[in-house]
Amino acid sequence: MFFFRTPSEEDDYQEPKITVGAIVFGALLRSAVLILLSFFGVEYLDMKGMWWITAFLVWFLAIYPAYKQYEQYQKRIVNFQKDTLCGKCKHFEPSSQLCKILDVHVTRNEPPCEGEMWEPIFF
């Protein structure tokens, strides 16, 4: 509901559901809900001196889960880059798992260009 999901193996074989944008959007959505609830708490429950509770909740219910999701996403992308042809291409955008030339999400099943526009990364 609020994007508390983790990457799965299905994302490697289909269009990915979890990207950096999805992680950030989930964190912003959770933060917005918590801030609205804190306004209610301050106004109607007379908790004006309890601002630290809101900060604590935003950290543990919005920011920290997004950080953990991002860590898992990074591990998955590193493995994806090692294991696939597209991951070693200079046109691969790891933050969105996207081919920059074709603007298509990359999966393990098939390269979007079928290997015709593949160019290696030179370090």
Summary of the structure (lengths in Angstrom):
residues: 123
radius of gyration: 19.3
end to end distance: 41.3
largest distance: 64.6
contacts: 314
relative contact order: 0.14
helix: 53%
strand: 7%
